[in-house]
């Protein structure tokens, strides 16, 4: 679906959009995540309350990994191992 935007071009709406939270022991509050697909690209936006980072990828996992590594390099492994991602992976595959 294409919709007009305030710019001169058109803006494409995401096919899939998911919001969720990931946790790790290193980060007490965890991080908020928004994962969206646009045609053949995924965009992940990760926020820890102070900073926001964005990752791009051809698959959801690579976009999420890029954003998490940019935001919390020391906690990235633990965040990407959060069991919450099992359910998210199922939702991504079903979309």
Rosetta blueprint (number, residue, H / E / L):
1 X L
2 X E
3 X E
4 X E
5 X L
6 X L
7 X L
8 X L
9 X L
10 X E
11 X E
12 X E
13 X L
14 X L
15 X L
16 X E
17 X E
18 X E
19 X E
20 X E
21 X E
22 X E
23 X L
24 X L
25 X L
26 X L
27 X L
28 X L
29 X L
30 X L
31 X E
32 X E
33 X E
34 X E
35 X E
36 X E
37 X E
38 X E
39 X L
40 X L
41 X E
42 X E
43 X E
44 X E
45 X E
46 X E
47 X E
48 X L
49 X L
50 X L
51 X L
52 X E
53 X E
54 X E
55 X E
56 X E
57 X E
58 X L
59 X L
60 X H
61 X H
62 X H
63 X H
64 X H
65 X H
66 X H
67 X H
68 X H
69 X H
70 X H
71 X H
72 X L
73 X L
74 X L
75 X L
76 X H
77 X H
78 X H
79 X H
80 X H
81 X L
82 X L
83 X L
84 X H
85 X H
86 X H
87 X H
88 X H
89 X H
90 X H
91 X H
92 X H
93 X H
94 X H
95 X L
